[in-house]
Amino acid sequence: MLLDAYRPGTDGPWDRRTASHLLRRAGFAPAPADVDDALKEGLARTVDILVSNAQDAPRHGELDVLGERIAAGGGGIEKLAGWWMQRLLHTHRPLHARMTLFWHNHFATGNQKVGSPAMMLRQLRTLEAHALGRFDELLLAVSRDPAMIVWLDGDSNRKGKPNENYARELFELFSLGPGNYSEADIKEAARAFSGWHQRAGEFCFNPVLHDDGSKTIFGKTGDFDGTDVVRMSVAHPACATFMARKLLREFVCEQLDAALVDELADCLRAEGFHVAPVLRRLLSSRAFFDARHFRARIKSPVEFCVGLARSLEMRAPGQALHRAASQMGQRLFEPPTVKGWEGHRRWINSSTMLVRINTATVASAGRGEFGLDADAWVARAALENGAAATRFAIDAMLDGAVDDELHAALREAEAQPPAAALRTAVAVIAASPDYQLA
Amino acid sequence: MTLNRRDFMLRSGASLAAGLTLPRVLVRTAAALGQSDPRERILVLLQLSGGNDGLNTVVPYRDDAYYRLRPTLAIKPDTALKLDDHVGLHPQLDGLRRLYDDGWLSVVQGVGYPNPNRSHFESMDIWHSADPTLEHRETGWLGRVLEREKAMQALHLADEPLPLALRAEGVDVPSVHTIDSFRLNADDGGAARRAIFTLLDRPDENCESHAGHAGTPPGGSGSEADFVRRTAAAACANARRLEALPPDASGSYPQFGLARRLHEIARLIAADFGPRIYYTSLGGFDTHARQNTVHPNLMAEIGQSVHAFYADLKARGVADRVLLVTFSEFGRRAAENASLGTDHGIAAPLFAAGPGVRGGVIGPSPNLSALVDGDVPHAIDFRAVYAAILERWLKVSARAVLGAGFRPVEIL
């Protein structure tokens, strides 16, 4: 079975490369000390910590309050997005943070239409609360989420005048995928959600505008409401397969192996759609550690920026970090459409690649808001010369693995004094094709 | 759309499987060289974002109903720049009026689509995808042109992200804020820049003949690593070509953002840079309140910038190769609102400019005495304008791109 546990020593090593693969995929590019910890703890315990760690950094407490303050104080969405980036940067629960991002993309909602940072924050809190929890509970919470209601026109869904927008996306994008329901199912499901409105940013059920007549959905007839439709969607055989595909695209690769999809879908059903145990299984599996998947998935702009800042402990104010990610094509709270960001190869084109290259050079030069403190690293890691500084960057950013081409390009760095060498090496590595991959 | 959609899915599926989602480079590929013609025609699309007020752009100065509906905002009959016995241009559109007098401006009235959508977001997607049902908003109409015409290049020159209009599977259109900003900027004394160019700038990786090399991870030349490598090479090549563009102070342009962008486009056209499609935009048209403090300035920006653009192109001897077309996601309501502004409407006029157009006013002038739900209904489907651009200018099959047949509007 592809989801059988990967046994270090028998199936392959548990070394810097494998540990770093796990930490990158289940979070962001790790700092060297994080890899040391993972090697010490071993695979099973590392996955355990990723999946179940409920404690976050002390800094996080202060940051949490700040979000509410930004939203309440009428701060713009850019401020809130910067705050989120800051939290991603400082989190001690990288998998939880990644799953929150995953759900933001899955239930892609844009402030452009919602027009309320407070409502966007509230939705983010909902996604966080259920990030590793049960999918059926999350789906219901999102169906009642005020930002989602505005985003997909829930307020205009009333008895006798159904608005199909939410029902359609619930089936197509949130739970089943195209081809698993009929247009009639959508029409009937829209009636079930009629009267699910929001008022002043709070969910509000309006019984007068709710159609409580009989509906037929997926061949079953009854006086269904939105809660029933959510339950029926998750119980639909296509749901587990649909969600297995999405999780595999996020954590493993874009081109999926049908057998692996089936195994993970079975796992989802067996676990009652509880995400934590499913991810524990996936992240410990032989399929996950298959050598073909190492450095074979394109990082999102947020992964690129947060990872770069985390792995080298860069100075990185949230808004500056978010501006960089935005230029690369990912503005948090502003997905391009309800389908979210398509990801993978769609992240990279010649313009966004140039932005990545320029972000690498500007951040490594350390003169901007978001940047490397090369002098501090030279002192802290006792980097005596250019060669040592270059080696340090290769270890920190590429787990020590460097191909001939990159090595040739890095000769330019090695010849310089240590701080300058570190700056050049970080720029070149961050701009390299390998570094764009997780 | 159905046929075209299926067609598209089949082809994109095939190219994805083969790993041939190639980045576009702003150089003529070997395949294109054979067919390239320095006299080939160029399209410049100018998006007016926010919903331009059509009735104050092309003014029905003879219609009493217009003055009743807009007691404070109407353009006075004596100031409208009269085009014929029914309509005249906004007084700040003098630049366009001069193009009109030379027969270089075609004014198409009442352009829209059935069942109009008043959301900026949705209506813009409709214009971009050329699909009023919004069922297929994955690809844009120009993206589909580029997907079919592998040798054709496009460039997006604006501050916004790449618009849907230019997107399609396997199509990578460079998006540039300014020519100056599309460059590799390493300011560490050049070491990082040299090293990055050494690593990434590989002209041989720009085309399909790339055969892989040492260090390619498992997965071969269709792998993600290889895709990134090729795209990075394209980014470097584009940056290098743009950096090499000679400085050029010719042309006399007003101090407007749009003028600066059109000036850059003129330079690229004159340098025979490659793109056949240039896309730029101007925002600020969502004039819900105090419209008269904003809209005249926007009209001046368009009129003066487009006029300067054609004067410059003419001086460079390339004007006859260039067609410029404007559009906005919708017009505005016929009646002004209580905030001295106008709300989201439906159909509106658009402009096509250049020596190649049939100068004149096309389509019926708005009849403000026969409003439907407060708006003048559309008379011409925007896809009929696209059909004219596709069939008669870019010489590609409009049916294949639009998914249905539309009789081209007689702008060309």
Boltz contact constraints between the chains, C-beta under 6 A:
constraints:
  - contact:
      token1: [A, 292]
      token2: [B, 218]
      max_distance: 6.0
  - contact:
      token1: [A, 296]
      token2: [B, 224]
      max_distance: 6.0
  - contact:
      token1: [A, 298]
      token2: [B, 224]
      max_distance: 6.0
  - contact:
      token1: [A, 345]
      token2: [B, 21]
      max_distance: 6.0
  - contact:
      token1: [A, 345]
      token2: [B, 227]
      max_distance: 6.0
  - contact:
      token1: [A, 348]
      token2: [B, 228]
      max_distance: 6.0
  - contact:
      token1: [A, 348]
      token2: [B, 231]
      max_distance: 6.0
  - contact:
      token1: [A, 349]
      token2: [B, 172]
      max_distance: 6.0
  - contact:
      token1: [A, 350]
      token2: [B, 23]
      max_distance: 6.0
  - contact:
      token1: [A, 350]
      token2: [B, 172]
      max_distance: 6.0
  - contact:
      token1: [A, 350]
      token2: [B, 174]
      max_distance: 6.0
  - contact:
      token1: [A, 350]
      token2: [B, 234]
      max_distance: 6.0
  - contact:
      token1: [A, 350]
      token2: [B, 235]
      max_distance: 6.0
  - contact:
      token1: [A, 350]
      token2: [B, 238]
      max_distance: 6.0
  - contact:
      token1: [A, 351]
      token2: [B, 174]
      max_distance: 6.0
  - contact:
      token1: [A, 351]
      token2: [B, 175]
      max_distance: 6.0
  - contact:
      token1: [A, 353]
      token2: [B, 231]
      max_distance: 6.0
  - contact:
      token1: [A, 353]
      token2: [B, 232]
      max_distance: 6.0
  - contact:
      token1: [A, 353]
      token2: [B, 235]
      max_distance: 6.0
  - contact:
      token1: [A, 354]
      token2: [B, 235]
      max_distance: 6.0
  - contact:
      token1: [A, 354]
      token2: [B, 239]
      max_distance: 6.0
  - contact:
      token1: [A, 358]
      token2: [B, 185]
      max_distance: 6.0
  - contact:
      token1: [A, 361]
      token2: [B, 186]
      max_distance: 6.0
  - contact:
      token1: [A, 361]
      token2: [B, 192]
      max_distance: 6.0
  - contact:
      token1: [A, 365]
      token2: [B, 187]
      max_distance: 6.0
  - contact:
      token1: [A, 365]
      token2: [B, 188]
      max_distance: 6.0
  - contact:
      token1: [A, 403]
      token2: [B, 215]
      max_distance: 6.0
  - contact:
      token1: [A, 404]
      token2: [B, 214]
      max_distance: 6.0
  - contact:
      token1: [A, 404]
      token2: [B, 215]
      max_distance: 6.0
  - contact:
      token1: [A, 405]
      token2: [B, 215]
      max_distance: 6.0
  - contact:
      token1: [A, 409]
      token2: [B, 195]
      max_distance: 6.0
  - contact:
      token1: [A, 409]
      token2: [B, 198]
      max_distance: 6.0
  - contact:
      token1: [A, 409]
      token2: [B, 199]
      max_distance: 6.0
  - contact:
      token1: [A, 412]
      token2: [B, 191]
      max_distance: 6.0
  - contact:
      token1: [A, 412]
      token2: [B, 194]
      max_distance: 6.0
  - contact:
      token1: [A, 412]
      token2: [B, 195]
      max_distance: 6.0
  - contact:
      token1: [A, 423]
      token2: [B, 188]
      max_distance: 6.0
  - contact:
      token1: [A, 424]
      token2: [B, 191]
      max_distance: 6.0
  - contact:
      token1: [A, 424]
      token2: [B, 192]
      max_distance: 6.0
  - contact:
      token1: [A, 427]
      token2: [B, 192]
      max_distance: 6.0
  - contact:
      token1: [A, 428]
      token2: [B, 195]
      max_distance: 6.0
  - contact:
      token1: [A, 428]
      token2: [B, 196]
      max_distance: 6.0
  - contact:
      token1: [A, 431]
      token2: [B, 196]
      max_distance: 6.0
  - contact:
      token1: [A, 433]
      token2: [B, 225]
      max_distance: 6.0
  - contact:
      token1: [A, 433]
      token2: [B, 228]
      max_distance: 6.0
  - contact:
      token1: [A, 433]
      token2: [B, 229]
      max_distance: 6.0
  - contact:
      token1: [A, 433]
      token2: [B, 232]
      max_distance: 6.0
  - contact:
      token1: [A, 436]
      token2: [B, 228]
      max_distance: 6.0
